Amino acid sequence: MTPRRRRMALVLGIVAGVAIAGALALSAFRQNVTFFFDPTQVAAGKVPAGERFRLGGMVTQGSLNRAPGSLEVRFVVTDFSHDVPVSYTGVLPDLFREGAGVVAHGRMRADGTFVADEVLAKHDEKYMPPEVARSLKRRHGESRANATAAPSVPSAPSTPAEAGAPPPRSTPSSAGT
């Protein structure tokens, strides 16, 4: 084998190895991707059938039901436009409560119930997963905008200080000189 053929074989081997490694990485990445949906998207049927996904929103007040003697819990997740019933068997996070933000990982059943295999609650008073915050802001903002009839007109300021103008300066009088 000439040196030129040897170099070509080496280059082709490296290119083939990189291509195989890239294909394997993409395949593994595709299997581990979990998409996020809010209840409105679930109600619209945008969820791929039989696939795992993340459902995010707020736990509806008064919707939490625990089965006596088991770890089964049922609750409803809302984005203030649509509701999705959730079923979960396991120990809920300590910060899980009604009226709080939640992200659940799982699948939809044929009856429209989301079966979660993992439930995550927000971890302090100000934190909310970015996807949930955007979804709730978009959905809640639309409903609030529709509820208001006409924007109120702010009243005009009565003093220069309220308008943000500096107070008038006094100038020395030249009448006494």
N, C-alpha and C positions, 0 to 999 in steps of 0.2 A: 504494500500500500504506500502510495506516495505521500509526502508530507501535506500536500494540498488536500487530498482525500481524507487524511486523518483529521485535519482542521475542520473540514466540512462536517464530518461525522460528529466531532465534538460539539460544534455549534448546533447542529440539528438535535443532538441529545440534550443539550441544555435547554433549547427552545421547547422541546417536547416535555421535559421535566417541569418547566415553569408553567406550561399550559395545563398539565395534569394537576399540579398543585393548585393552580387558580380555580380549575373546575371543581375540585374537591372542597376548597374553601367556600366557593359560592353555593355549592350544594348544602354544606353544613349551615351556612348563614341563612339560607332560605328556610331550612327546617326549624330554625330557632327564632325566626321573626314572628312577633305577636303584634297584630294591629290593634289600635285603640278605636273604639266606637262609643258614641254617647247614645242614650235611649232614643232620641229622635232618628238617628241613623238606623238603629235596630228596628224601630217601628216601620221605617221606610223600606226595609228589606235589603239594605246595602251590605249585610253581613254574609260572607261566603258560607254556604251550607256545610255543616259538619266540621268546620275549622275552629281551632282555638283562637280566642281574641280577648282583649281587655275591655271591660265595660266600666265606664267611669261616670260618676255623678254624685248626687247627694242622697243619703238614706232618708226616705220619707218619714215624717213624724208619725208615730202610731202604727208603723208597718212591721215592726220587729216581733216575730213569733218564734218561740222556742218549743220544740217537742219535748214533753216531760220524759225524763229518764234517758235521753239520748243527746248527742251533740248536734242534731239537725237544727238548723236555723233557717227561717224564711224571712225575707225583707224585700222592700221595693226600692229600686234605684230610680231617681228622676233627674231630669235636666230642666224641670219646670214647664216643659212642653209635653213630654211623654213619659210614661212609667214602664219599667221592666221588672217583673217579679224575679227574685233571685233565691236559689236554694243552695245551702252550703252545709256540709257536714264536717265539723272540726271545731277547734278552739279559735274564737275570734280574737283579734288584737285587743289589747287593753284600752286603746283609745277609740275603738269602734263604738259609735252611739248614733242614735237617730238625729237627723239634722246635720250630720257631719259628712265631709267628703270621703269617698271610698273608691277604690279601684279593685275590681274583681277579675281574676283570670279564669277562663273556663270555656264552655260551649253552650249553644242554644239547643234546647230539646224541641221536638216537633210541636209540643203544646204551647210554646212561646215562653217557657221558663228558662232562665239562664242558670245553668248548673255550674257553680264555682268550685274550683279545687284549691284556690288561694284567694284570700281577701286581705287587702292592704288598707289601712286607715291613715289619714293624715297624721303627721307626727308632732305638730304643735298648733297653736292657735292661728298662726298666720300662713302656714305652708299649705299649698294645695298642688297636686301634680299639674304641670303646665298644660297638659292636654285637657284636664278637667276644668281648669280655670278658664282656658280659651273657650271651651264648649259652653260652660255655664254663662260666661260673659256674653257670648254671641246669642245664645238662646234667651237668656234673661233680659238682655238689652233690647232684643227685638220685641219681646212681649211688653216691656215697659214703654217702649216708644209707641206701640200701638195703643196703649192704655191712656196716654196723655193726649188731651184734645188739642190745646194750643200752647205754645211756649209762653211763659210769663215774661213780661217786659220789665226789666229792672227799673226801679225808680231813680230819678236823677239825683245826684248828690246835692245836699243843701248847703254845704260849706266847702270852701276850697280845700280844706284838709281832707275831707272825705273823698274828694275827686283826685287826691294825690298831688295837688299843686302845693308848692312851698308857700308858707305864710308870707304875707306882704312885708317888705322891709321898710323900716322907717328911715327917712332921709333927714339929715340935719337941716334945720331951717336957717336960712341966711338973712332973715328979717331983722335979727337983733344985732347985726354987725354994721 
